[in-house]
Structure formats: structure tokens, C-alpha cells
């Protein structure tokens, strides 16, 4: 069972053959609820089934009754980049507000990719700011799939709404990635700044500073500046 399969089982219960574990799994992760059952559909058949889905066929908040076990945390509404080791991804909750119980609006353009991993760490230090900025834009939905006027028209312009292209419709254009100059990350700051950065990092480690301390954030940003590229 993959996480993608579990996500499909949760949100789209009518498009695939899922099996319920039958056990009390409320105290475990939601993905423990389902087991795989063999189905007869082929890939091209699933595409047509997905194209035919309506908002009423989607369970927009399947895990709502699970919040008694794992309460909703406001940090879930953080907008920015998150990383695990060297893997960096955009985390954009404002693009799926309906699953949080809010009216979906047209989101801002996607964030530019960070130049370095260190940029993600500095960005995360201020995680409270994007959460606070998002709250005034949130309005509780009166029905699960509610969205603001103009959102669906925007969605059909920027997304790929159909998996099976109707006859006569031109192929969706492929956008090429613009050429970039040589990777600037290879340039190193002057040796003196590297030494300053090493001392700051050593001090933070030895004194076990907490990210919640204001002094820690000041020194961490100083560490970030000492390791920034110079022109």
C-alpha cells in the first residue's frame, strides 16, 4: 500500500475498489485504514472515471473525524518551502483550502525555488509570519466544495482539467525551462566570513540554543549572511 493509494481511497471512494481493515484504527495514521483489493479496471478506464467526477463525488475532508486523535495545528497553514535533507518542495496550503474547510480562492503565483538549502532554513525561522498573513483571507465554507467566483474559470486556464483529451482539442503546449547561467552556488564567500560563520555555528551548537529564542534567530541570520554568495 502506497501513500498515494491511501490518498485516493480517502478522497475518491467511488473510483477504485478499496477494502476496509475493519479494525479500530482511529489512534493510528489514516493510511492504516485501507487495504488493497484487486480491481478489473485498466489505466485508460480510470482516466475516464476521474474525468467524470463531480464535486459531490469527492470527500473533501475525509480525516475530519480523526482530529480528536491528532488536532489541527495552525502550522499546517504555513506557506513556503520545506525540506528533508537535500529534498526541497513547495508547500502551498492556499491551493487546497477546501480540504481545510475554507472557501477556495485564486492563489498567488508559485514561489521561486530557493538558491540553496540554507535559504529554506532561514525561511522556516519566520514560519509564523505566513501563517498569520493567511488567516485574514480565510472564510469558512458553507458546503465542502465551495470556491469564490472566478476560481473555476482560472483553474481551467492554468491546470490540466481532463486526463482524456477530447477529439479536436489541440495538444497542451509544453513549456521549456529557460536556460540559466552557470550555477552561482559554486562561488564561496571570503575565508574570513567562512571563519566567522564557523564560530557562530559552533557557539549555537555548544550552548544548545533553541529556535524559539530571539537571540538564536539573530545569530542564525548572521550565520546565513556570513555564508551568502558575494558578487
C-alpha positions as CSV (number, residue, x, y, z in Angstrom):
1,X,0.0,0.0,0.0
2,X,1.5,3.3,-1.1
3,X,0.7,6.7,0.4
4,X,-0.8,7.8,-3.0
5,X,-3.2,4.8,-3.0
6,X,-4.3,5.7,0.5
7,X,-4.9,9.3,-0.5
8,X,-7.0,8.2,-3.5
9,X,-9.0,5.9,-1.2
10,X,-9.7,8.7,1.2
11,X,-10.7,11.4,-1.2
12,X,-12.2,9.4,-4.1
13,X,-14.1,6.4,-2.6
14,X,-16.0,5.6,-5.8
15,X,-13.3,5.3,-8.4
16,X,-11.5,2.2,-7.1
17,X,-12.0,-1.0,-5.2
18,X,-10.9,-0.4,-1.6
19,X,-11.0,-2.7,1.4
20,X,-11.7,-1.5,4.9
21,X,-9.4,-3.1,7.6
22,X,-12.4,-3.4,9.8
23,X,-10.4,-2.6,12.9
24,X,-10.4,0.4,15.2
25,X,-7.6,2.5,13.6
26,X,-8.6,5.9,14.9
27,X,-5.5,6.0,17.1
28,X,-3.2,5.3,14.1
29,X,-2.4,7.1,10.9
30,X,-5.3,7.2,8.4
31,X,-3.4,5.2,5.8
32,X,-3.8,2.2,8.1
33,X,-7.5,2.1,7.5
34,X,-7.5,0.7,3.9
35,X,-6.2,-2.5,2.3
36,X,-5.7,-3.1,-1.4
37,X,-8.3,-5.1,-3.3
38,X,-7.8,-6.3,-6.8
39,X,-9.8,-4.5,-9.5
40,X,-10.6,-5.1,-13.1
41,X,-10.2,-1.6,-14.4
42,X,-7.3,-0.6,-16.7
43,X,-5.5,2.7,-16.7
44,X,-7.4,4.3,-19.6
45,X,-10.7,3.3,-17.9
46,X,-9.6,5.1,-14.7
47,X,-8.8,8.2,-16.7
48,X,-12.4,8.4,-18.0
49,X,-13.8,7.7,-14.5
50,X,-11.7,10.6,-13.0
51,X,-12.8,13.0,-15.8
52,X,-16.4,12.2,-14.9
53,X,-16.1,13.0,-11.2
54,X,-18.2,15.8,-9.8
55,X,-17.6,17.8,-6.6
56,X,-20.2,15.6,-4.9
57,X,-18.1,12.5,-5.6
58,X,-15.1,13.9,-3.6
59,X,-14.8,13.6,0.2
60,X,-13.1,16.9,0.8
61,X,-12.3,16.4,4.5
62,X,-12.2,12.6,5.0
63,X,-10.0,12.9,8.1
64,X,-12.2,15.4,9.9
65,X,-13.4,12.9,12.5
66,X,-9.7,12.0,13.1
67,X,-9.0,15.4,14.6
68,X,-9.9,14.1,18.0
69,X,-6.8,12.0,17.8
70,X,-4.5,14.5,16.1
71,X,-5.8,18.0,16.5
72,X,-5.4,20.5,13.7
73,X,-2.3,22.7,14.1
74,X,-2.2,26.2,12.7
75,X,1.4,25.5,11.4
76,X,-0.3,23.4,8.8
77,X,-1.2,26.6,7.1
78,X,2.4,27.7,6.7
79,X,3.2,28.7,3.1
80,X,6.8,28.3,1.9
81,X,9.4,25.7,1.2
82,X,10.0,22.6,3.4
83,X,12.9,20.2,3.1
84,X,14.1,16.8,4.3
85,X,17.8,16.6,4.0
86,X,18.5,17.7,0.4
87,X,14.9,17.3,-0.9
88,X,13.1,20.7,-1.1
89,X,9.4,21.0,-2.0
90,X,6.9,23.9,-2.2
91,X,4.2,23.7,0.5
92,X,1.2,25.7,-0.6
93,X,-1.9,25.1,1.5
94,X,-3.7,28.1,-0.1
95,X,-4.1,25.9,-3.2
96,X,-6.2,23.3,-1.4
97,X,-8.1,25.3,1.2
98,X,-11.3,23.3,0.7
99,X,-9.7,20.3,2.4
100,X,-9.2,22.6,5.5
101,X,-12.9,23.7,5.4
102,X,-12.4,27.1,3.8
103,X,-13.6,28.7,0.6
104,X,-11.1,28.3,-2.2
105,X,-9.8,31.5,-3.8
106,X,-7.4,32.1,-6.6
107,X,-3.9,31.7,-5.1
108,X,-0.8,33.7,-5.7
109,X,1.8,32.6,-8.3
110,X,4.1,29.8,-7.1
111,X,7.1,30.7,-5.1
112,X,10.5,30.8,-6.8
113,X,12.9,28.0,-6.0
114,X,15.4,28.7,-3.3
115,X,19.0,29.0,-4.4
116,X,20.4,27.0,-1.5
117,X,19.3,24.6,1.2
118,X,20.3,27.2,3.8
119,X,17.7,29.6,2.4
120,X,15.0,27.1,3.3
121,X,16.2,27.0,6.9
122,X,16.2,30.8,7.2
123,X,12.8,31.0,5.6
124,X,11.4,28.5,8.1
125,X,12.6,30.6,11.1
126,X,9.8,33.1,10.2
127,X,7.1,30.4,9.7
128,X,4.7,32.4,12.0
129,X,4.5,35.3,9.5
130,X,3.0,33.5,6.5
131,X,0.5,31.7,8.8
132,X,-0.6,35.0,10.3
133,X,-0.9,36.6,6.9
134,X,-3.1,33.8,5.6
135,X,-5.7,33.9,8.4
136,X,-7.5,37.2,7.2
137,X,-8.0,35.6,3.8
138,X,-9.8,32.5,5.2
139,X,-13.6,32.2,5.1
140,X,-15.4,29.0,6.3
141,X,-17.1,27.1,3.5
142,X,-20.8,26.6,3.7
143,X,-20.6,23.5,1.7
144,X,-17.5,21.2,1.1
145,X,-16.5,22.2,-2.5
146,X,-17.3,26.0,-2.2
147,X,-15.0,28.4,-4.0
148,X,-15.1,32.1,-4.9
149,X,-16.5,33.4,-8.1
150,X,-14.0,33.1,-11.0
151,X,-11.9,30.4,-9.3
152,X,-13.1,27.6,-11.6
153,X,-12.5,29.7,-14.7
154,X,-9.0,30.4,-13.5
155,X,-8.4,26.7,-12.7
156,X,-9.3,25.5,-16.1
157,X,-6.9,28.0,-17.7
158,X,-3.9,27.1,-15.6
159,X,-4.5,23.4,-14.9
160,X,-4.9,20.2,-16.8
161,X,-8.6,19.5,-16.1
162,X,-9.1,16.4,-18.3
163,X,-7.0,13.3,-18.4
164,X,-8.5,12.2,-21.7
165,X,-8.1,14.9,-24.3
166,X,-11.3,15.3,-26.4
167,X,-11.1,14.9,-30.1
168,X,-10.2,18.1,-31.9
169,X,-8.7,19.8,-28.9
170,X,-5.0,20.7,-29.5
171,X,-2.2,19.3,-27.5
172,X,-1.4,21.1,-24.3
173,X,1.8,23.1,-25.0
174,X,4.9,22.0,-23.2
175,X,6.8,24.8,-21.6
176,X,10.5,24.6,-21.6
177,X,12.7,25.6,-18.7
178,X,14.5,28.8,-19.6
179,X,18.3,28.4,-19.8
180,X,20.2,29.5,-16.7
181,X,23.6,30.9,-16.2
182,X,26.4,28.9,-14.5
183,X,25.5,27.8,-11.1
184,X,26.4,30.7,-8.8
185,X,26.2,28.5,-5.7
186,X,29.8,27.3,-6.5
187,X,31.2,30.7,-5.6
188,X,32.3,30.8,-2.0
189,X,32.4,33.8,0.5
190,X,35.8,35.1,1.5
191,X,37.7,33.0,4.0
192,X,37.2,35.5,6.9
193,X,33.4,35.2,6.5
194,X,33.7,31.4,6.5
195,X,35.6,31.5,9.8
196,X,33.0,33.9,11.3
197,X,30.2,31.5,10.2
198,X,32.0,28.5,11.7
199,X,32.4,30.3,15.0
200,X,28.7,31.3,15.1
201,X,27.6,27.7,14.3
202,X,30.0,26.3,16.9
203,X,28.5,28.7,19.5
204,X,24.9,27.8,18.6
205,X,25.7,24.1,18.9
206,X,27.7,24.3,22.2
207,X,25.1,26.4,24.0
208,X,22.1,24.3,22.6
209,X,20.3,27.4,21.6
210,X,16.6,27.0,20.9
211,X,15.0,28.2,17.6
212,X,12.3,29.8,19.8
213,X,14.8,32.2,21.4
214,X,15.0,35.6,19.7
215,X,18.8,35.7,20.3
216,X,19.1,32.4,18.4
217,X,17.3,33.8,15.4
218,X,19.6,36.8,15.3
219,X,22.7,34.7,15.3
220,X,21.2,32.2,12.8
221,X,20.6,35.0,10.4
222,X,24.1,36.3,10.9
223,X,25.3,32.8,10.1
224,X,23.2,32.9,6.9
225,X,24.7,36.2,5.9
226,X,28.3,35.1,6.5
227,X,27.7,32.2,4.1
228,X,25.9,34.1,1.4
229,X,27.5,34.4,-2.0
230,X,29.2,37.7,-2.8
231,X,29.3,39.5,-6.1
